[in-house]
Amino acid sequence: MAVAAAVLALTLAACGGDTGPGGGASAVPASLDVRADVSRQPLTVSNWDGHMPEDLPARFKAATGVP
């Protein structure tokens, strides 16, 4: 168990601090308007088959109004 915790800690530590693709720091472009109305923009969520409840898209839409 201690070995697994140490491996997890090292893995997570290796993931931070980079602003490039896959890095841990936020790399938001300066031209991105964080206040933009995205209610009419499509939202695509990709996931492995079977890794989320089938009703999750409907619950998300009901909770947020985002289709």
Beta strands, then each sheet from edge to edge (+ up, - down):
end
